[in-house]
Amino acid sequence: MIFSNGVLTSPGGHPLALVQRDIERGAMTPQDGEGGFYYTIASPADLDQKWPMLLATKPDFIKTILAYSEEFEQRKADPKYFSRRGLDRSFGL
């Protein structure tokens, strides 16, 4: 089997709504969220800080969410796009 062991996404990005729903249903715990199922990256400094934590899980590959990255600036602060956005592609990921 091959696992990513977590994804890189933006704050409020995909898959946060799915994780939030599963926590509310009892299928996941809050500990399964940030630092578990996903890592939110708001800046290159965030990536530098969280990268070692992700690598410590020994992923076979690293999944990056780039959904609607071409519209990042329009979506990043708009609550109607919660979980419908990905990383800021200007980070060069």
C-alpha positions as CSV (number, residue, x, y, z in Angstrom):
1,M,0.0,0.0,0.0
2,I,1.0,3.6,-0.7
3,F,0.0,6.5,1.6
4,S,0.4,10.3,1.5
5,N,-0.3,10.5,5.3
6,G,-1.6,14.0,5.0
7,V,-2.2,16.8,2.5
8,L,-0.9,20.3,2.1
9,T,-3.7,22.9,1.7
10,S,-4.5,26.5,2.5
11,P,-6.3,27.7,5.6
12,G,-10.0,27.0,4.9
13,G,-9.0,24.9,1.9
14,H,-10.1,21.5,0.7
15,P,-10.6,19.0,2.5
16,L,-11.4,21.0,5.7
17,A,-15.2,20.8,5.3
18,L,-15.0,17.0,4.9
19,V,-12.8,16.6,8.0
20,Q,-15.0,19.0,10.0
21,R,-18.1,17.0,9.0
22,D,-16.4,13.7,10.0
23,I,-15.4,15.2,13.4
24,E,-19.0,16.3,14.0
25,R,-20.2,12.8,13.1
26,G,-17.7,11.1,15.4
27,A,-15.8,9.4,12.5
28,M,-12.7,11.5,13.2
29,T,-11.3,13.4,16.2
30,P,-9.9,17.0,16.2
31,Q,-6.5,15.4,16.4
32,D,-7.1,13.8,13.0
33,G,-7.4,17.4,11.5
34,E,-4.5,19.8,11.4
35,G,-1.2,17.9,11.6
36,G,-3.0,14.6,10.9
37,F,-5.2,14.4,7.8
38,Y,-4.0,17.9,6.6
39,Y,-1.5,20.6,7.1
40,T,-2.6,24.2,6.4
41,I,0.0,26.4,4.7
42,A,-0.5,30.1,4.7
43,S,3.1,31.1,4.0
44,P,6.4,29.7,3.1
45,A,7.3,29.9,6.8
46,D,4.3,27.6,7.6
47,L,5.7,25.1,5.1
48,D,9.2,25.3,6.7
49,Q,7.6,24.7,10.2
50,K,5.3,21.9,9.2
51,W,7.4,20.1,6.6
52,P,9.4,18.1,9.3
53,M,6.2,17.0,10.9
54,L,4.8,15.7,7.6
55,L,8.1,14.0,6.7
56,A,8.1,12.3,10.2
57,T,5.0,10.3,9.1
58,K,7.2,8.8,6.3
59,P,4.8,9.5,3.4
60,D,5.2,7.6,0.2
61,F,4.2,10.8,-1.6
62,I,2.9,14.2,-0.6
63,K,-0.4,15.4,-1.8
64,T,-0.9,19.1,-2.5
65,I,-4.3,20.7,-3.0
66,L,-4.2,23.2,-5.8
67,A,-7.9,23.5,-6.4
68,Y,-8.8,26.9,-7.9
69,S,-5.2,28.1,-7.2
70,E,-5.5,30.4,-10.2
71,E,-8.3,32.2,-8.2
72,F,-6.5,32.1,-4.8
73,E,-6.6,35.9,-4.2
74,Q,-10.4,36.1,-4.9
75,R,-11.2,33.0,-2.7
76,K,-8.8,33.2,0.2
77,A,-10.9,35.5,2.5
78,D,-14.4,34.7,1.1
79,P,-16.3,32.4,3.4
80,K,-18.5,31.1,0.6
81,Y,-15.4,29.4,-0.8
82,F,-14.6,27.5,2.5
83,S,-13.1,24.2,1.5
84,R,-13.3,25.2,-2.1
85,R,-9.8,26.4,-2.5
86,G,-6.2,25.2,-2.4
87,L,-2.7,26.4,-1.9
88,D,-1.4,29.8,-3.1
89,R,0.6,28.7,-6.1
90,S,2.9,31.8,-5.7
91,F,4.6,29.7,-3.0
92,G,6.1,27.6,-5.8
93,L,4.9,24.2,-4.6
